[in-house]
Amino acid sequence: MFVNSSQQLAEKKLLLLYIFQQLEAPVTHSQMTDFILENELLNYFIFQQFLAELKDSGFISEEVKENEQIFNITDKGKDTLNYFIKRIPQKQLDKINTLLKTAKEDLIKKSEVIADYIKVKDGEFVVNLKVVENEIPIVSLSLNVATSQQAKLICENWRNNTQHIYGTIINSLIETPKKD
């Protein structure tokens, strides 16, 4: 987990670029941190240092969306990775590929379903719910609620039942009204 030589330092940075490339989609800072730490690929401080260095060098890009840092590999990062990929031991690549098979779907799913809330004033919270596909919002819904508990519950339900809730909304909106 620790980096002891300049060769290991380069390998670990290339490994991070490889992970970004294999994800094939932007990923949040917290998602990437969780993936790295849960799989014991780097310690937290080294990971943060490498992330900053990759960003400062233009190998990854960062933007802020919905109050979250989103990272993606740049063309410069892809070119560098393609040029130096043979420096990453095959054993490391195999390990990452295995880990990504299980994590990739969850990472992408989480980045496409957005649920957050903000406090507007005492007794008023705005909940923002979205589904984004290929960076295009499929649905965007804002709700005013009275308590943070309601806001948290709505966010949790949206994240856990997005397809069902979205389907119910669409079916209700396209349903032909019944005549009395």
C-alpha positions as CSV (number, residue, x, y, z in Angstrom):
1,M,0.0,0.0,0.0
2,F,3.0,2.3,0.5
3,V,5.1,3.6,-2.3
4,N,8.8,3.1,-1.8
5,S,10.5,3.9,-5.1
6,S,10.1,6.2,-8.0
7,Q,9.2,3.2,-10.1
8,Q,6.4,2.3,-7.7
9,L,5.3,5.9,-7.7
10,A,5.0,5.9,-11.5
11,E,3.2,2.5,-11.5
12,K,0.6,3.6,-8.9
13,K,-0.1,6.9,-10.8
14,L,-0.4,4.9,-14.0
15,L,-2.7,2.4,-12.2
16,L,-4.9,5.3,-11.2
17,L,-5.1,6.5,-14.8
18,Y,-5.9,2.9,-15.8
19,I,-8.8,2.8,-13.3
20,F,-10.2,6.1,-14.6
21,Q,-10.0,4.9,-18.2
22,Q,-11.6,1.5,-17.4
23,L,-14.5,3.2,-15.6
24,E,-15.4,4.8,-19.0
25,A,-17.4,7.5,-17.1
26,P,-16.8,10.4,-14.8
27,V,-16.6,9.4,-11.1
28,T,-17.0,11.4,-7.9
29,H,-14.2,12.0,-5.5
30,S,-15.9,10.0,-2.8
31,Q,-16.6,7.0,-5.1
32,M,-13.0,6.9,-6.2
33,T,-11.8,7.2,-2.7
34,D,-14.1,4.5,-1.5
35,F,-12.9,2.2,-4.3
36,I,-9.2,2.8,-3.6
37,L,-9.5,2.4,0.2
38,E,-11.9,-0.5,0.3
39,N,-9.6,-2.5,-2.0
40,E,-6.4,-1.3,-0.2
41,L,-4.8,-0.1,-3.4
42,L,-3.2,3.0,-1.7
43,N,-3.5,4.7,1.7
44,Y,-5.7,7.8,1.9
45,F,-2.9,10.4,2.0
46,I,-0.9,9.0,-0.9
47,F,-4.1,8.7,-3.0
48,Q,-5.0,12.3,-2.4
49,Q,-1.5,13.4,-3.3
50,F,-1.5,11.4,-6.5
51,L,-4.9,12.6,-7.4
52,A,-3.8,16.2,-7.0
53,E,-0.6,15.6,-9.0
54,L,-2.6,13.9,-11.9
55,K,-5.0,16.8,-12.0
56,D,-2.2,19.4,-11.9
57,S,-0.4,17.6,-14.7
58,G,-3.6,17.6,-16.8
59,F,-3.9,13.8,-16.9
60,I,-7.4,14.0,-15.2
61,S,-9.9,16.7,-15.2
62,E,-12.1,17.9,-12.3
63,E,-15.4,19.7,-12.3
64,V,-18.0,20.4,-9.6
65,K,-21.5,19.2,-10.3
66,E,-24.3,19.0,-7.7
67,N,-21.7,20.1,-5.0
68,E,-19.5,17.1,-5.8
69,Q,-16.1,16.8,-7.3
70,I,-16.3,14.8,-10.5
71,F,-13.1,13.4,-12.1
72,N,-12.5,12.0,-15.6
73,I,-9.4,11.0,-17.5
74,T,-8.3,13.5,-20.2
75,D,-7.0,12.8,-23.7
76,K,-3.5,13.6,-22.3
77,G,-4.0,11.0,-19.6
78,K,-5.2,8.4,-22.1
79,D,-2.2,9.0,-24.3
80,T,0.2,8.8,-21.5
81,L,-1.4,5.6,-20.2
82,N,-1.3,4.0,-23.6
83,Y,2.3,4.9,-24.0
84,F,3.4,3.6,-20.6
85,I,0.9,0.8,-19.8
86,K,3.5,-1.9,-20.1
87,R,5.1,-0.5,-16.9
88,I,2.2,-1.7,-14.9
89,P,2.7,-5.3,-13.9
90,Q,0.1,-7.6,-15.5
91,K,-0.7,-9.0,-12.0
92,Q,-1.8,-5.5,-11.0
93,L,-3.9,-5.0,-14.1
94,D,-5.6,-8.4,-13.6
95,K,-6.4,-7.4,-10.0
96,I,-7.9,-4.1,-11.0
97,N,-9.9,-5.7,-13.8
98,T,-11.4,-8.2,-11.3
99,L,-12.2,-5.5,-8.8
100,L,-13.7,-3.2,-11.4
101,K,-16.0,-6.0,-12.7
102,T,-17.9,-5.9,-9.4
103,A,-17.5,-2.2,-8.6
104,K,-18.1,-0.6,-12.1
105,E,-21.8,-1.1,-12.2
106,D,-22.3,0.3,-8.8
107,L,-20.1,3.3,-9.4
108,I,-21.8,4.2,-12.7
109,K,-25.3,3.6,-11.2
110,K,-24.6,6.0,-8.3
111,S,-23.3,8.7,-10.6
112,E,-26.5,8.5,-12.7
113,V,-28.9,8.7,-9.8
114,I,-28.7,12.0,-8.0
115,A,-30.5,12.9,-4.8
116,D,-29.6,15.7,-2.5
117,Y,-31.3,18.5,-0.5
118,I,-30.6,21.9,0.8
119,K,-32.0,23.9,3.7
120,V,-33.7,27.0,2.4
121,K,-34.8,28.4,5.8
122,D,-36.2,27.0,9.1
123,G,-38.9,24.5,8.3
124,E,-38.2,24.5,4.5
125,F,-35.9,22.1,2.6
126,V,-35.6,21.7,-1.2
127,V,-35.0,18.1,-2.4
128,N,-33.4,17.7,-5.8
129,L,-33.9,14.4,-7.6
130,K,-32.4,13.5,-11.0
131,V,-31.6,10.7,-13.3
132,V,-28.8,11.5,-15.8
133,E,-27.9,9.3,-18.8
134,N,-24.9,10.2,-20.9
135,E,-24.8,13.6,-19.1
136,I,-28.4,14.3,-20.3
137,P,-31.0,14.7,-17.5
138,I,-33.8,12.1,-18.1
139,V,-35.8,13.4,-15.1
140,S,-35.3,16.3,-12.8
141,L,-37.6,16.9,-9.9
142,S,-37.5,19.4,-7.1
143,L,-39.7,19.1,-4.0
144,N,-40.2,21.4,-1.0
145,V,-40.5,19.6,2.3
146,A,-40.8,20.7,5.9
147,T,-38.1,18.7,7.7
148,S,-34.6,17.3,7.1
149,Q,-35.9,13.9,8.0
150,Q,-38.4,14.0,5.2
151,A,-35.7,15.2,2.8
152,K,-33.3,12.4,3.9
153,L,-36.1,9.8,3.5
154,I,-37.0,11.1,0.0
155,C,-33.4,11.0,-1.1
156,E,-32.9,7.5,0.3
157,N,-36.1,6.2,-1.4
158,W,-35.1,7.8,-4.7
159,R,-31.7,6.2,-4.6
160,N,-33.1,2.8,-3.7
161,N,-36.2,2.8,-5.9
162,T,-35.5,5.0,-8.8
163,Q,-36.9,2.8,-11.5
164,H,-40.1,2.1,-9.7
165,I,-40.7,5.8,-8.7
166,Y,-39.8,7.0,-12.2
167,G,-42.1,4.4,-13.8
168,T,-45.0,5.4,-11.5
169,I,-44.6,9.1,-12.3
170,I,-44.4,8.5,-16.1
171,N,-47.4,6.1,-16.0
172,S,-49.4,8.6,-14.0
173,L,-48.6,11.4,-16.4
174,I,-49.3,9.5,-19.7
175,E,-52.4,7.7,-18.4
176,T,-55.7,8.7,-20.1
177,P,-58.0,10.4,-17.5
178,K,-61.0,8.3,-16.7
179,K,-64.4,9.9,-17.6
180,D,-67.1,9.8,-14.9
